[in-house]
Amino acid sequence: MLEALFGKARRRLLALFFGEPGQALHLLEIVRRLGMGRGAVQRELARLAGAGLVTRVRRGNRVYFQAARNCPSFEQLRELLASGEIVNPPAAAVWRPPENRGGLPID
C-alpha cells in the first residue's frame, strides 16, 4: 500500500530529508546521493516543496532543499520513515501480479 502512496523517487527523497532534517542539500548532491535522474528529482522536489514538506532556499546562485521542520506532519513522517516501511516495505505489502489459473495470457 505504501508503494502506491509514495513512488520510488518520493520515498527516497523523504527518507533522505527526514532522515537528516537539519541538512540542506543542493539539487546535484541529491541526484548524486540517490542515483536518480535530475528530472525525476526536480519534479518530486517541486511537489514536496509545494506540499510544504520540504523548504527551498536560495544561497547565491544555488538552491538548497531540506525537510520543513515547521510542517504539521513533520514528526509523524519522521516516525513513519524510522519504521522503514516507506523505503523498504514489508514483503506482504508489495503488490504481486495475479496467478494465471485459466491458461490465458494476463495483460
Contacts in CASP RR format, 6 or more apart in sequence:
PFRMAT RR
TARGET T0000
AUTHOR 0000-0000-0000
METHOD contacts of the structure
MODEL  1
MLEALFGKARRRLLALFFGEPGQALHLLEIVRRLGMGRGAVQRELARLAG
AGLVTRVRRGNRVYFQAARNCPSFEQLRELLASGEIVNPPAAAVWRPPEN
RGGLPID
1 93 0 8 1.000
2 11 0 8 1.000
2 85 0 8 1.000
2 86 0 8 1.000
2 89 0 8 1.000
2 93 0 8 1.000
3 11 0 8 1.000
3 89 0 8 1.000
3 93 0 8 1.000
3 94 0 8 1.000
3 95 0 8 1.000
4 95 0 8 1.000
6 14 0 8 1.000
6 86 0 8 1.000
9 34 0 8 1.000
9 36 0 8 1.000
9 40 0 8 1.000
9 41 0 8 1.000
9 43 0 8 1.000
9 44 0 8 1.000
10 44 0 8 1.000
10 47 0 8 1.000
10 48 0 8 1.000
11 86 0 8 1.000
11 87 0 8 1.000
12 34 0 8 1.000
12 36 0 8 1.000
12 87 0 8 1.000
13 30 0 8 1.000
13 34 0 8 1.000
13 41 0 8 1.000
13 44 0 8 1.000
13 45 0 8 1.000
13 48 0 8 1.000
13 54 0 8 1.000
14 48 0 8 1.000
14 53 0 8 1.000
14 77 0 8 1.000
14 81 0 8 1.000
14 86 0 8 1.000
15 81 0 8 1.000
15 86 0 8 1.000
15 87 0 8 1.000
16 25 0 8 1.000
16 30 0 8 1.000
16 33 0 8 1.000
16 34 0 8 1.000
17 25 0 8 1.000
17 48 0 8 1.000
17 53 0 8 1.000
17 54 0 8 1.000
17 65 0 8 1.000
17 66 0 8 1.000
17 67 0 8 1.000
18 67 0 8 1.000
18 74 0 8 1.000
18 77 0 8 1.000
18 78 0 8 1.000
18 81 0 8 1.000
19 67 0 8 1.000
19 78 0 8 1.000
19 81 0 8 1.000
20 67 0 8 1.000
21 66 0 8 1.000
21 67 0 8 1.000
21 69 0 8 1.000
21 74 0 8 1.000
21 78 0 8 1.000
22 66 0 8 1.000
22 67 0 8 1.000
22 69 0 8 1.000
23 66 0 8 1.000
24 57 0 8 1.000
24 64 0 8 1.000
24 65 0 8 1.000
24 66 0 8 1.000
25 33 0 8 1.000
25 64 0 8 1.000
25 65 0 8 1.000
25 66 0 8 1.000
26 62 0 8 1.000
26 63 0 8 1.000
26 64 0 8 1.000
26 65 0 8 1.000
27 38 0 8 1.000
27 41 0 8 1.000
27 42 0 8 1.000
27 45 0 8 1.000
27 63 0 8 1.000
27 65 0 8 1.000
28 38 0 8 1.000
30 41 0 8 1.000
30 45 0 8 1.000
30 65 0 8 1.000
31 37 0 8 1.000
31 38 0 8 1.000
31 41 0 8 1.000
34 41 0 8 1.000
45 54 0 8 1.000
45 56 0 8 1.000
45 65 0 8 1.000
48 54 0 8 1.000
49 55 0 8 1.000
49 56 0 8 1.000
49 65 0 8 1.000
52 68 0 8 1.000
52 71 0 8 1.000
53 67 0 8 1.000
53 68 0 8 1.000
53 71 0 8 1.000
53 73 0 8 1.000
53 77 0 8 1.000
54 65 0 8 1.000
54 66 0 8 1.000
54 67 0 8 1.000
54 68 0 8 1.000
55 65 0 8 1.000
55 66 0 8 1.000
55 67 0 8 1.000
55 68 0 8 1.000
56 63 0 8 1.000
56 64 0 8 1.000
56 65 0 8 1.000
57 63 0 8 1.000
57 64 0 8 1.000
57 65 0 8 1.000
57 66 0 8 1.000
58 64 0 8 1.000
67 74 0 8 1.000
68 74 0 8 1.000
71 77 0 8 1.000
80 86 0 8 1.000
81 87 0 8 1.000
85 93 0 8 1.000
97 106 0 8 1.000
98 106 0 8 1.000
100 106 0 8 1.000
END
